[in-house]
Amino acid sequence: MKRMRQFLTTLVVVWTAVSIATFVYSQQQNIPSAIAIAALPAFLIEAFFYLMPGFEGVRKGFDRLGGKPLRAALLTASAVIPYLVEAPPTGTFRLASFVALLAVVLVAAFWYAWIRPSMPADLLFLAFIAAVYLSKLFNQIFGQPAPHVQPAILGQLMWIRLGIMAVFSLRSIQDPRFGFVPTRLEWRIGLLYYLFFLPVGGVIAYLLRFATFHTPAMEWWKLALLTPGMFLAFLWVVALFEEFFFRAFLQRLLAGAFGSEFAGLTVASVLFGLAHLTFRHNFPNWRFAILGCVSGIFYGLAFLKARSVRASMVTHALVVTTWRMFFS
């Protein structure tokens, strides 16, 4: 009951923040009010579903709803609802787009309802999740009802939480201390491995001519406001997604298969780096792949030290925030 209250309290806070952010963004970008009002309910619905995997009590409650086919069907329904709420009123609904969305969702949701967990099945599932996410498919499916409006964000958020819930509820992995809010110890460990990475990553980036240092071209108070928001966005979306699948899932799978934490860390980090080959449409972007591999080692070490994916999320989010704010 206490965990459910925490979930509901968090949901109210997130809904309030999303509503305010939608209003402010639409005013700044001159987005028609009709479009903003039409899109807002879909974002509020997606926020509800997105929060669910981060609360153990909610996940366990979902598991009690029925067998795997029923839970997979419920995940499928939850995945298409935001599109059906957003697309018709904004004029972007297309039957072909809905069919494409439903097709990929069915595969992800029913994967572990149809296929027995195994190393090949797990690796193929991870490859499928990554391929759909990196393909920019959701940009095509969700369309763009007006300039500066990006409904594809709904698809990206949906894909993240769908994959996580499928792994938790249908694949039934051991809880890697997954959640949105790190503990004090996890913050400390995450920050420590970020500091360990900085000199190593800085030297490698310099040798590879990967990025150029610059100071942000904005007033200090704007920087002070922007940086925490950017960090939290990376923590709760990019780092959450990548750390769950590469550290909490893949690294542990490989460690078990090889019988070695070191082997699991190494192979997962190499694969993490290779996943960044398409960065900025500059394929193959070997510079970013190499830096991604090295950073993945530090993320994986933070995960092993804390035995928690939240610690590696902190390291990851700090690295990406530093890069985005001070390098180009």
N, C-alpha and C positions, 0 to 999 in steps of 0.2 A: 504493500500500500504506500509506503514511504517513497519507494522508487517510482511508482506511478505519479505521485504528487510532484516529484522532481521533474519527471518528463513533462507533465502538464505545465508546470511553472516555466520550464525552459521553452516550451512551445509558445506560450503567451509572449515571452520576451522576444523570441525570434520573429513571431508574427508582427509584433509592433515594430521591430527594427526593419523588417522587409517592407512593411507598409510605408514607413517614413522614407526609406531609401528609394522606393519606387516613386513617391511623390517628388522628392528632391531631384532625382535623376531626370524624371520626365520634364520638370520645369527647366532644368539646366540645358537639356538637349532639345527643347521645344517639341517634345513628343505630344501628339494630340491626346487630350484627356480621355477621349473615347477609347483609344488604343490602350492607354495605361490602365484604365478601369477594367477593360475587358481581360487584360493579361494578369492582373493582380490576383484573382482567385486561384488561378493555376499555380502561381508561385507560392501562395499560402498552402495549397494542398501538397505541393511537392516538398515544402519545408516540413510538414507533418511527417511525411513518409521518410524524408532524409534523416530526420532525427531518430527514428525508430531503432536502427542498428546500434546506435551509440548507448543504449540503455539495456543492460542485461535483463532486467525484469520484463521489459517490453518484448525482447527477443524470446524469452522463455514462455511468455504468454502466447506469442504467435505460434511457437512450437506445439502448444497444447490444443491448437484449433483443429487438428486432424492429421491425416497421413500426408506423405510427401506429395502425391498428385494434387490434393486439395490445396496445400500450401503453395505449390508451384502455380496453380491456377489463380490463387489470391495475389501472388506476386505479379503475375501477368496483368491482372486487372488493375492493380495499383500503378503499374508502369504506363499504361495507356490512358489512364484517367486525366493526367495533366494536359496531354495533347488534345483530348476530346473537350476539355474545358476551355482551353486557350484558342485552338485553331478556328472553330466555327465563328465566334464573335469577332475575331480579328481578320477574317476573310482569307486565312491561309490554309484552310482544310482542303486536302486533296486525297481522294480515295487511294491512289497509288502510294502516297506517302504513308498513309495509315497502315496499309498492307505491309509495306517495308518495315515500319516500326514494329508491328505485331509479329512479323517473322523473326526478327532478331531477338525480340523479347521472349518469344516462346522458346527459342533455343537456349537462351541463358537461364530462364526460369525453370525449365524442365530438364536441364542437363543432368542433374544428379537425381532426378526422379526416374529418368530413363536409363542412366548409365551408372554402373557400380564404380565407386571411387577407386582409383588406381593411379599410379604415377603417370602413365600415358594420358588417361582421361583428365587428370588435373592439369597437366601441361597444355593439353589442347584447349581446355576451358580458359586458362589464363591467356593463351594466344588469341582465342576468339574475343575475349573481353578487350584485350589491348588493340586488336585489329579494328574492331568496330569503333572504339574510342578515337583512335588515331586517324581513322578514315574520314573524319569530319562528316559522317553520314547524317548526324542530327542537324547540321546546317542546312542540308537539302530537305530533310523531312519537315522541319518546323518553319522554314521560310523566313521572310522578313516583312512584316506588315507595314513598317515605316522605317525611315532612316534612324539609326542609332538604337533600334529595338532588336534585341538578340534573344528570341525565344529558344534558340538552340541550347541555351544554358539549362533550360528545363530538361532537355534530353540528356545532357551530360551529367547533371545531378542525379537524374533517374538511373542512369546506367551504373553510376558508382554505387548507389545504395542497393540496387537490384543485385549486382554481383556480390556485394558483401553479405546481403541477407541469404542469397543462394548458398554461399559457402558456409555461413553459420548454421542455417536452419536445415539445409538439405544435404550438405557435405558433412556437417557436424564436426567441425574442427574444435580443438581445445581453445578456450577463450584466451587470446593473447593480451588480455587487459586492454581491450579496445574501448575507445570512448573519445569524447570531445574535449574533456577537461583533464589535463595532466595533474598528477599529484605534485607536491613540493619536491619529492625525490626525483620524479621524472623530469621536472623542469631543470633541476640541477644537473642531472646526467645529460639531458639533451643539450644544455648550454655548454657543458664541459667538452663534449665531442664536437660541437660547433667550433669551439676555440682551438681544439686539436686540428681540425680540418683547415682552418683559415690559412696558416702559413703553407701547408702542403698544397692546398687548392690554389693559393695565390701564385706560388712558384710554377705549378703546372700550367695555369692559365697564361702566365707570362711567357713561358717557353713555347707554348702552342700558339701564342698570339691570338688567344681566344677572345679576350675582352680588353677594353681600355677603361681605366679608372677615370671617373669624373665626379664632381660634386653636383648634387641636385640643383637645378636651376629654379629654385623657389625660395620664398621666405622661410625662415626657421620655424615659425609657428605653423605654417602649412605642412612642412616636413614632419613636425611633431605630431600633427593630427593624422597625416596620411600613413606614416610608417606603421603604427599599431594596427590600423585597419587592414593594410596590405598583408601584414604578418598573419593576422587572424584568418584572412581569406585563404592564404596559402596553407595555414595549419589545418583548417577545417574542410578544404576541398582537395587541393593538389597533393599535399603531404598525406592527408588521410587516405586518399585513394591509392597512391603509389606505395606508401608504407604498409598498408594492409596487405596488398597483393604480393609485393616483392619481399617484404620482411616477415610479416605474420603468417603468410601462407607459403610462398615459394621457398624462402630461405629455410623454414622449418621442414618442409617436405624434402628438400635436397639434403639437409643435415641428417634426416632419418634414413634416407635412401643410401647415402654414403657412409653413414655411421660416424660422421665427423662434423662438428660445428664449424670448423675452419673451412671445410670443403663446401658446406652449405652457404656460408658467408661469401666465399670467393666466387662460386658459380652464379649465385643470385646477383652479386654485384656486377659481374660481367654482363649478364643478361639485362640488368637494369641499364647499363651503359649502352648496350646495343639498341635498346628501345628508344634511345634518343638520337638515333641516326637520321631521323626525318626532321629534326628540329629546324624551324624556319624554312621549310621547303627546300633545304639545301642538302639533298640526299646524294651520297652518304656523308653526313656531317661527322667525320671522325674525331674532330677536336672536341665536340660536345660529348660524343660517345665515351672518349677517354676520360674526360672530366666527370662524366656521369658515373662511370665505373669506380673511379677513386672516391667520389663523394658517397657512392653506395656502400663502400667499405665502412666509412665512418657512421653512416646511418645504421648499418647492420651491427656494428660494434655497440652503438647506443642501445639498440634493441636487445642484444645479448646481455649487456651490463644490467639493464633494468628489468629484463624479462617482460617488457611492456612495449607495445607498438606506439604508445603515446610519447615515450621518450625519443624514439627515432623520428616521430612527427615533429617534435620541437626542433631537433637538429636540422631536419630537412627544411622546415619553414624558415628558420633563421638564415640558412645558406641562400635560399632562393630570394628572400627579402633583401639580403645584402647585395646580391647580384643585380636584382632589378633596380635597386635604389642608387647604386654607386658604380655600376659597370654597364657598358654598351658594346 
